[in-house]
């Protein structure tokens, strides 16, 4: 079966969640005998035409010149190329900048779309952009033969909003089994004597609420903020908390081993995401032995259940920082590790995509 993955900047991952997803899934499908292609931005650091058995097609991506408009042009270039190929299935990751071109998708390929989260809820967008994203979501549903939801909440939303069924396949993670504390010295940290978060620095990820809680807490352990911070909101946060030396804005880290070790040796890992489905960084935190304190919403609680602490306000964050010691909650860590191995391992996720592709190929197009 010939599978192509569109909707990412490419693999190997140098960018974020969907790129990492594409990296792991593509490798897993190749091992199962699939013919897999991934579209990469022409400016991607990896310039070869194959990576670990996955075919790579580079297409022009003018985002550096045109900004957001360049993303739409990149998706168009990928779709126009796909029209000339003979792919059995096109796996579309997200819909934000590709759905307006949905009518150009090749008619002979089956289109299945991972609908991601509810992008139109992101507060960083203007009302006009939010309105467009709701329209793009509608188009994403319209031009897809099949839909994939990576959380039960998203699956319910798609059914209630569009009366469309979707297959639930969550994101995956690899269990972290070989911790090494050597990297802590690079950040002047001690084992279990710091707290942290990893996220895009955006309002809906509760960054400000969490950091307000850090300031209110009587504990003054180092607090790491990992994520690209050279943005308007990132600069706002750095300025607001510049007089609080326990808060360290590290910037983005893409080396998974470093991230896993930082999560593993932290005291509390905060996950503040409020929008979307199964967030990759949440599963990775579970898989790397982090003690998680999450924003109290259905997306997070459906994954973590009782094996986490939850917050709504900065006062909640402060109280947790003052009273929680990781070593007192080892059962929670083992429970989350069991979830990763039984439900969210990449091997299981790849098997579910394998079954999905075989099923939809047997059923055929649904438009």
Phi, psi and omega per residue, in radians:
X1 nan 2.344 3.137
X2 -1.699 2.024 -3.097
X3 -2.009 2.411 2.999
X4 -2.201 2.459 3.132
X5 -1.928 2.138 3.087
X6 -2.125 2.856 3.083
X7 1.805 0.113 3.092
X8 -2.173 2.928 3.046
X9 -1.403 -0.210 3.025
X10 2.164 3.043 -3.134
X11 -2.183 2.756 -0.111
X12 -1.076 2.842 -2.989
X13 -1.233 2.166 2.970
X14 -2.234 0.230 -2.938
X15 -2.292 -1.020 -3.028
X16 -3.102 -2.734 -2.945
X17 -1.098 -0.872 -3.111
X18 -1.176 -0.568 3.096
X19 -1.175 -0.705 3.094
X20 -1.166 -0.702 3.076
X21 -1.000 -0.856 -3.128
X22 -1.065 -0.671 -3.136
X23 -1.078 -0.889 -3.091
X24 -1.209 -0.776 -3.104
X25 -1.148 -0.769 -3.120
X26 -1.040 -0.767 3.114
X27 -1.084 -0.753 -3.125
X28 -1.122 -0.674 -3.140
X29 -1.223 -0.646 3.084
X30 -1.054 -0.730 3.125
X31 -1.105 -0.444 3.109
X32 -1.530 0.019 3.071
X33 1.712 0.113 3.113
X34 -1.298 2.641 2.954
X35 -1.623 1.869 -2.969
X36 -2.037 2.313 3.054
X37 -2.136 2.475 3.038
X38 -2.214 2.332 3.055
X39 -1.443 2.311 3.096
X40 -2.048 2.540 2.976
X41 -1.052 2.488 3.125
X42 -1.030 -0.440 -3.140
X43 -1.609 0.160 -3.133
X44 -1.092 2.448 -3.132
X45 -1.003 -0.516 3.124
X46 -1.600 2.065 -2.988
X47 -1.934 0.083 3.139
X48 -1.360 2.915 -3.106
X49 -1.660 0.016 3.086
X50 -2.625 2.509 3.107
X51 -2.458 1.954 3.119
X52 0.889 0.738 3.102
X53 1.531 -0.112 3.115
X54 -1.631 2.269 3.091
X55 -1.302 2.388 -3.136
X56 -2.023 2.239 3.062
X57 -2.063 2.055 3.128
X58 -1.571 2.275 3.103
X59 -2.204 2.624 -3.089
X60 -1.008 2.321 -3.097
X61 -2.338 1.713 -3.055
X62 -1.534 0.425 -3.100
X63 -1.037 -0.608 -3.124
X64 -1.147 -0.413 -3.140
X65 -1.728 -0.603 -3.013
X66 -1.903 -0.074 -3.084
X67 1.231 -2.450 -3.088
X68 -0.992 -0.638 3.128
X69 -1.021 -0.537 3.124
X70 -1.116 -0.526 3.098
X71 -1.110 -0.705 3.125
X72 -1.137 -0.666 3.138
X73 -1.209 -0.677 3.098
X74 -1.069 -0.810 3.116
X75 -1.079 -0.704 3.105
X76 -1.069 -0.765 3.135
X77 -1.069 -0.685 3.119
X78 -1.151 -0.767 -3.106
X79 -1.166 -0.718 3.110
X80 -1.088 -0.655 3.089
X81 -1.177 -0.732 -3.115
X82 -1.076 -0.531 3.141
X83 -1.090 -0.434 -3.088
X84 -1.633 -0.044 -3.126
X85 -1.752 -3.026 -3.136
X86 -2.259 0.936 -3.118
X87 -1.299 2.387 3.063
X88 -1.264 -0.775 -3.084
X89 -2.345 2.339 2.976
X90 -1.848 2.040 3.060
X91 -1.657 1.943 -3.111
X92 -1.728 2.146 -3.135
X93 -1.734 1.825 -3.083
X94 1.462 3.056 -3.058
X95 -2.431 -0.073 -2.911
X96 -0.920 -0.907 -3.056
X97 -1.989 0.099 -3.124
X98 -1.913 -0.381 -2.981
X99 -1.167 -0.493 3.133
X100 -1.162 -0.309 3.095
X101 -1.730 0.168 -3.058
X102 -0.984 -0.567 -3.133
X103 -1.183 -0.227 3.111
X104 -1.660 -0.050 3.140
X105 -1.023 2.479 -3.113
X106 -1.039 2.283 -3.047
X107 -1.212 -0.333 -3.111
X108 -1.568 -0.238 -3.135
X109 -1.632 2.568 3.034
X110 -1.507 2.253 -3.085
X111 -1.806 2.082 3.039
X112 -2.156 2.299 -2.967
X113 -2.119 2.197 2.939
X114 -1.408 1.956 -2.945
X115 -1.372 -0.026 3.086
X116 1.012 -2.595 -3.137
X117 -1.738 -2.950 3.122
X118 -1.542 1.474 -3.023
X119 -1.038 -0.554 -3.086
X120 -1.187 -0.170 3.097
X121 -1.501 -0.152 -3.072
X122 -1.187 2.144 -3.048
X123 -1.271 -0.216 3.113
X124 -1.215 -0.297 -3.099
X125 -1.585 2.566 3.040
X126 -1.193 2.906 3.121
X127 -1.040 -0.651 -3.141
X128 -1.139 -0.777 3.132
X129 -1.159 -0.704 3.098
X130 -1.046 -0.693 3.108
X131 -1.113 -0.740 3.098
X132 -1.089 -0.740 -3.099
X133 -1.118 -0.598 3.055
X134 -1.150 -0.676 3.094
X135 -1.165 -0.740 3.126
X136 -1.096 -0.670 3.085
X137 -1.056 -0.764 3.114
X138 -1.060 -0.744 3.107
X139 -1.154 -0.677 3.108
X140 -1.013 -0.712 3.079
X141 -1.170 -0.789 -3.057
X142 -1.074 -0.755 -3.011
X143 -1.637 0.160 3.096
X144 -1.810 2.458 3.033
X145 -1.335 -0.618 -3.106
X146 -2.467 2.653 -3.123
X147 -2.090 2.526 3.074
X148 -2.092 2.286 3.056
X149 -1.972 2.271 -3.124
X150 -1.667 0.217 2.962
X151 -2.638 2.722 3.111
X152 -1.108 -0.627 3.122
X153 -1.077 -0.750 3.115
X154 -1.182 -0.677 3.111
X155 -1.053 -0.767 3.107
X156 -1.136 -0.710 3.139
X157 -1.070 -0.780 -3.135
X158 -1.118 -0.651 3.134
X159 -1.223 -0.766 -3.088
X160 -1.232 -0.662 -3.024
X161 -1.478 -0.713 -3.023
X162 -2.068 -0.012 -3.060
X163 0.942 0.729 -3.130
X164 -2.047 2.311 3.032
X165 -1.358 2.653 3.065
X166 -2.516 2.742 3.073
X167 -1.626 2.324 3.130
X168 -1.519 1.981 3.018
X169 -2.354 1.939 -3.097
X170 -1.314 3.058 2.999
X171 -1.276 2.947 -3.122
X172 -2.163 3.046 3.089
X173 -2.722 2.685 3.036
X174 -1.703 2.321 3.053
X175 -1.091 2.365 -3.132
X176 -1.670 1.988 -2.980
X177 -2.087 -0.068 -3.070
X178 -2.257 1.213 -3.140
X179 -1.178 2.620 3.112
X180 -2.580 2.058 -3.022
X181 -1.420 0.062 -3.054
X182 -1.011 -0.622 -3.068
X183 -1.202 -0.313 -3.092
X184 -1.081 -0.567 -3.117
X185 -1.125 -0.470 3.124
X186 -1.130 -0.403 -3.107
X187 -2.016 0.171 3.108
X188 1.011 0.854 -3.084
X189 -2.024 2.733 3.038
X190 -2.054 2.674 -3.080
X191 -1.019 2.242 3.094
X192 1.024 0.384 -3.124
X193 -2.130 0.600 3.044
X194 -2.724 2.788 3.083
X195 -2.130 2.926 -3.003
X196 -2.851 2.930 2.909
X197 -2.538 2.688 3.027
X198 -2.251 2.126 -3.113
X199 -2.994 2.790 2.858
X200 -1.149 2.381 -3.119
X201 -1.406 1.457 -3.121
X202 -2.299 2.618 -3.047
X203 -0.962 -0.688 -3.059
X204 -1.285 -0.027 3.082
X205 -1.687 0.233 3.000
X206 1.076 0.378 -3.076
X207 -1.039 -0.817 -3.084
X208 -1.143 -0.714 3.112
X209 -1.054 -0.789 -3.126
X210 -1.104 -0.804 -3.096
X211 -1.226 -0.569 2.995
X212 -1.038 -0.668 3.095
X213 -1.176 -0.661 3.089
X214 -1.037 -0.752 -3.139
X215 -1.142 -0.671 -3.114
X216 -1.278 -0.449 -3.066
X217 -1.163 2.594 3.067
X218 -1.370 -0.479 3.039
X219 -1.174 2.490 3.136
X220 -2.196 0.666 3.037
X221 -1.089 2.667 3.035
X222 -1.008 2.484 3.082
X223 -2.185 2.098 -3.102
X224 -1.650 2.291 3.022
X225 -1.978 1.848 -3.068
X226 -1.853 2.090 -3.116
X227 2.804 2.627 3.132
X228 -0.990 2.150 -3.046
X229 -2.048 0.127 3.103
X230 -1.530 1.025 3.115
X231 -2.321 2.965 -3.135
X232 -1.037 -0.807 -3.131
X233 -1.232 -0.648 3.083
X234 -1.060 -0.758 3.115
X235 -1.153 -0.646 3.077
X236 -1.056 -0.797 -3.126
X237 -1.144 -0.764 -3.141
X238 -1.074 -0.655 3.116
X239 -1.228 -0.774 -3.108
X240 -1.069 -0.668 -3.042
X241 -1.851 0.351 -3.081
X242 -1.160 -0.375 -3.129
X243 -1.649 0.267 -3.134
X244 -2.124 1.602 -2.973
X245 -1.146 -0.258 3.110
X246 -1.298 -0.286 -3.130
X247 -1.628 2.109 -3.068
X248 -2.045 1.993 3.066
X249 -1.497 1.810 -3.010
X250 -1.446 -0.503 -2.990
X251 1.599 -3.041 -3.106
X252 -1.354 2.460 3.002
X253 -2.225 2.183 -3.112
X254 -1.899 -0.148 3.117
X255 -1.307 1.971 -3.014
X256 -1.122 -0.573 -3.139
X257 -1.166 -0.730 3.083
X258 -1.099 -0.797 3.127
X259 -1.062 -0.770 -3.137
X260 -1.067 -0.750 -3.139
X261 -1.173 -0.707 3.106
X262 -1.100 -0.717 3.097
X263 -1.153 -0.766 -3.060
X264 -1.055 -0.719 -3.041
X265 -1.640 0.046 3.103
X266 -1.330 2.844 3.042
X267 -1.457 -1.043 3.083
X268 -2.192 2.368 3.054
X269 -1.898 2.112 -3.119
X270 -1.679 2.306 3.108
X271 -2.144 1.845 -2.996
X272 -1.799 0.145 -3.054
X273 -1.094 2.365 -3.126
X274 -2.093 -0.175 -3.061
X275 -2.111 2.277 2.952
X276 1.970 -2.966 -3.004
X277 -1.680 -2.334 -3.136
X278 -1.301 1.751 -3.061
X279 -1.259 2.272 -3.109
X280 -0.971 -0.737 -3.066
X281 -1.176 -0.445 3.090
X282 -1.194 -0.835 3.120
X283 -1.109 -0.676 3.128
X284 -1.139 -0.613 3.076
X285 -1.148 -0.747 3.080
X286 -1.055 -0.760 -3.072
X287 -1.235 -0.394 -3.092
X288 -1.784 0.298 3.000
X289 1.301 0.511 3.097
X290 -1.490 2.547 2.989
X291 -1.547 2.005 -2.894
X292 -1.758 2.342 2.932
X293 -2.052 2.006 -2.970
X294 -2.018 2.657 2.970
X295 -1.013 2.389 -3.018
X296 -1.438 1.542 3.080
X297 -2.518 2.924 -3.003
X298 -1.111 -0.570 -3.106
X299 -1.153 -0.737 -3.132
X300 -1.330 -0.763 -3.070
X301 -1.205 -0.479 3.118
X302 -1.181 -0.433 3.111
X303 -1.580 -0.853 -3.007
X304 -1.439 -0.531 -3.088
X305 0.941 -2.158 -3.090
X306 -1.588 0.066 -3.032
X307 -1.735 0.901 3.108
X308 -2.953 2.920 2.930
X309 -1.811 2.717 -3.070
X310 -2.252 2.655 3.093
X311 -2.364 2.655 2.985
X312 -2.065 -0.605 -3.021
X313 -2.211 2.957 3.086
X314 -1.148 -0.522 3.083
X315 -1.127 -0.664 3.069
X316 -1.065 -0.776 -3.137
X317 -1.051 -0.822 -3.128
X318 -1.049 -0.766 -3.128
X319 -1.090 -0.711 -3.139
X320 -1.180 -0.724 3.116
X321 -1.067 -0.605 -3.088
X322 -1.388 -0.403 -3.020
X323 -2.030 -0.276 -2.994
X324 -1.642 2.238 3.021
X325 -2.119 2.170 -3.009
X326 -0.963 -0.696 -3.042
X327 -1.124 -0.270 3.123
X328 -1.503 -0.008 -3.011
X329 -2.344 0.755 -3.084
X330 -1.181 -0.493 3.138
X331 -1.108 -0.680 3.085
X332 -1.036 -0.737 -3.129
X333 -1.094 -0.769 -3.125
X334 -1.200 -0.612 3.091
X335 -1.086 -0.765 -3.142
X336 -1.188 -0.610 3.092
X337 -1.132 -0.669 3.093
X338 -1.120 -0.656 3.094
X339 -1.084 -0.759 -3.139
X340 -1.036 -0.816 -3.062
X341 -1.249 -0.566 -3.060
X342 -1.592 -0.441 -3.016
X343 -2.192 -0.698 -2.892
X344 -1.988 0.218 3.112
X345 -1.181 2.615 -3.124
X346 -1.096 -0.519 3.109
X347 -1.123 -0.756 3.125
X348 -1.175 -0.747 -3.138
X349 -1.101 -0.738 3.110
X350 -1.092 -0.695 3.081
X351 -1.056 -0.681 -3.121
X352 -1.208 -0.674 3.063
X353 -1.179 -0.666 3.085
X354 -1.005 -0.844 3.138
X355 -1.127 -0.689 3.133
X356 -1.095 -0.805 -3.125
X357 -1.089 -0.734 3.137
X358 -1.140 -0.689 -3.127
X359 -1.160 -0.812 -3.073
X360 -1.272 -0.500 3.079
X361 -1.177 -0.630 3.102
X362 -1.204 -0.652 -3.125
X363 -1.335 -0.617 -3.114
X364 1.535 -3.061 -3.104
X365 -1.171 2.619 -3.051
X366 -2.059 -0.081 -3.093
X367 -1.143 nan nan
